[in-house]
């Protein structure tokens, strides 16, 4: 990247970068574990704090299982009905998803022109290539290694999941569709899907981890940092940990990137270099995030010998 392009990007996005940095994100393992326990479960739901929501849901399920069925039937029926309503809602919203994706991309191009894509072309291609290898090479190998599910059929039924993930850039918004596909198309029992998928939506962010590592290396190169092997390994480890703490909503991965930059002493302001294309790459990296959740569901169900007939018929 030329010095002129670098300065232009830094100047254009300096305000956006400053707003991200001001959020003062940090990685503290003890605080991370403590914050899993919700002080107010309804506030956690309102704030979209998925780790707290999952923790509270697990506790609720555990104690519901210890109460007589006659007393819990109404509660379980309520949650089943709410889950079905959310799946139907997402299906209806997806009817306008193609138009929404078009407007998002058009808005980015209209505001910054094709120059921003040309300047960051190699960076974007590297991220997309890495995500493609992760999704269509590594995941199939894992699927073959741990199950007998046909790889082509596995990805064929993932079309709705991929469409929602790409258009919303949100693992959370994709969750109802992912759960529906896993249960109805892949034969994963509800008891496994309803536990693995919400948890995976929160902590299983393979695409985000890859993106953060590549983005950090790119920013380091632009600033002229010569990273040794120890620093590169630090980036990989920190990116993996930061991805676990990334909320499954659009744009948060860029905020968590600040943690990775801090780990090797790269200026935080460097995120201004990539903000212009982050929305497009956010859409791309959400796809492997949600596919990984489906993969985990199938592998776990297979290991428990509970993979249903639909998946077995796909062999």
N, C-alpha and C positions, 0 to 999 in steps of 0.2 A: 504494500500500500504506500502510495506516495505521501510525502509530508503534507502536501496541500490537501489531499483527501482526508488525511488524519485530522488536521486542524478544522476542516469544514464539518466533519462528523462530530467532533468534540464540541464545537461551537453550537451546532444545530440542536444537539440533544443534551446540552449541559444542564438545563433546567429539569428535564426528565430524570437524568442521572442523579442529580442532587436530591430529588424527591425520594428516589429509591434508597440512597445512602442514608438519608435522615431517619429511615425506619430502624436503623441501628440493630440489624440482625446479628446475632451471635450464636455460637454453638457451644452449649454447656451440657454435658451428658447428665449430670445430676438434676439440673433444672428441667431438662427434657423429660426425664423419668417422672419427676414430681408433677409436671404439667399435664401428664397423661390423665391424672385423676381430676375430674371436673369439680369445681366449686359449685357451679350451678349448671346442671345438664341442659336446661332450656337456653341459657346463654351460649353454651357450646354449640347447640343446634343453630341458633341465630347467627353466630359468628362463623359457622362452617368449620369448626375445629374437629376434624374427623377422628383424630386419635382419641380425644375425649368422648366423642359420640360412640365410637366402637367399644371403648372401655365400659361406658355406662350401659350399652346394649348387652354386652356380655354378662355383666352383673345382673341386669334385669332378667335375661334369659335363664341364668343359673337359679335365681330365686323363684321364678315362675315355674320351673321344673320341679320345685319342691312343694308346690301347692297342689291341692287336689284338682283334677282335670275340670270338674264342673265349675270351679271358681275361675279358672284361667281361660276357658273357652272363649269368652267374650273379648278378652284382651287380645288373645292371639288372632281371633277373627278380625278385630279392628286393624291390627298391623298388616295382616294379609290383604285386607281390602285396600288399605292405604298404599301398599306396595303395588297392587294391581293398577290402581288409579295413576300412580306416578309413571308406570311403564306405558300406559295408554297416553298420558300427557306428552311424554317424550316422543312417542310414535307420531302424534299429530304435529308437534313442533317440527319434526324432521321433514315434514312435507315442504316447508319453506327454507330448509337448510341450504340447498344449493344457491338460492338467491342471496342468503345471508353471507355465504362464503364469497360470492362474487363481489358484493359491496365492500366487504372487509379488505379484500385484495385491491379493489379499485381505489378505495380511499387512501391506502398506503402509497400506491403509485401516483395518484393525483397530487398528494401532498408533497412528495419528495422526488418524484420523477423516476425514470428508469436508471438514472445515474447511481442511485443508492444500491440498486440490485447489481449493477455492473461493478461497482467498487467492492462490494462484499460477495461477489460471485463465488470465488474459490472457497471462502469460508463457508458459505451456505451449501455448496456442493459437498464439501467435506463432511458437514454435519448430516446432510441427507444420505450420503453414501454410508456413513457409519450406522445410521438408523436402519437403512435398508439391509445391511449385512446382519445386524442384530435381529431384525424381524424375520427375514426370509432365509437366513442360513443358520444362525445359532439356535433360534427357537425350534425349527424343524428337527435339528440334530437332537435337541433335548427331548422333543416329543417322541422321536424314534427310539431314543435310548431308554426311556422310562415307561413308554406305553406302546400299544399296537394300533393306535388310532391312525388312520390314513391322513397324511399331511395335507394333501390336496383338499380332502373333505373338511378337515379342520379349518382351513383358511376360507373355504367356500362359505361356510355358515357364519363366518366372522364379518361378512360384508356390512350388515347393519351396524355392528360395533365400530368398525373402521370409519364408516360414514359419520356417525355421531361424534366419535372422538376427534376426527379431523375438523369437523365443522364447528365444534364447541370449544376445542382446546381444553377440555375439562374431563378428567377421569371420573369426577363426581357426577357430572351430568350424564355420563355414559353408563354409570353403574346399573340403572334399571334395565337397560338393554342388554348389557353384559350378563346380568343374572338370568334374564329371560332366555338368552341364547344358550348359556351353559346348561340350564335345566331342561329346556325343551329340545335342543338340537344336539347337544353333546352328552346328554344322559347323566349329568352330574346331579346327585341327590341334593335336595333343598338344604338339608342340614349342613352339607359341606359348602355349597355355593354361598349360602347366606352368612357363613362365617369367613371364608377365605376371601371372597370378593371385596367386602367392605374394608377388611384389614389390608388387602393388597392395594386397594385404591389409595390408601394412606401411606404405606411404607414401600410398596414395590414400584419404584420409579426408575426403571432401567434406562429408558430413553432420556430422562432428565439428567441422570448421572453422566451419561455419555456426552450430552450437549454441554454440560457445565465444564467437563474436562477439556473438550475441544475449544470452547469459548475462552477458557483461561489460557490455553496455549496460544491461541490466536492473538489475544490482547497482549500477552507477554512478548510475542514476536514483534508486534507493532511498536511497542515501547522499547524494543531492543534488549530485552532481558535474555541472558544466556542461561537457561535453566539446566542444572545438572540432574543426574538420574534420581538423586534423593528428593529433589524438589518436584520432579515429575511424578514420583510415587506418592508424594504428599498430596499432590493435586488429585490423583486417582482416588486415594483413600478419603480425602475430604469431600470430594464430589459425591462419592457413594453415601457418606454419612449425611451430607447436606440434602441429598435427594430424599432420604428417609423423612426428613423434617419438612419437606415441601408440601404445602397444602395442594389438594387436587383441583385447583381452580386456575383459570388463565392468568399468565403473567407472573406468578409467584416464583417460578424458577429463576427469573432474572434477579429477583431480590436475594434469593439464596446463593446466587453466584458470587455475591459480595463476600460471603464466608470463604469461598474457595480462593478468591483473589487475595484476601487478607492472609491466608495460610502460607503464601509464598512471597508476600511483600509487594504484590503488584498494585499499582494505584487503583483505588475503587472507581475513580472517574472514568476508567477505561470501559465501563459498561456502556458509556455513551457511544462507543464505536459500533456497537451491535444492536442498539435499541431499534434502529430503523427496520431491521428484518426479523426482529425477535417474534413478532406476531405470527409471521408465516412459518418460522421454524417451530414455534410453540405448537401449532397445528400438527406439524409432522411428528414431533417427539411424543405427543400424546398417544399416537397410534401404538407404538411398541409398549407403552406403559399399560394399556388396557389389554393388549394381546397377551402380555406376560401374565396378567391376572387369570385369564381364561386358561392359559397353559398350566398354571399352578393348580387350578381347580381340577383339571383333567388328570394331572399327575397324581395329586393327592387322592382323588376318588379311585384311580386305578390301583394305587398302593394299598388302599383299604378294601380292594375287591368289590367296590360298589359302583363302578362305572356302568351306566345303564345300557339298555338295548339299542338306543338310537346311536350312541357312539360306537357300539360294537358292530352295528350294521354298516358303519362307515369304513370298516377295516378292509 
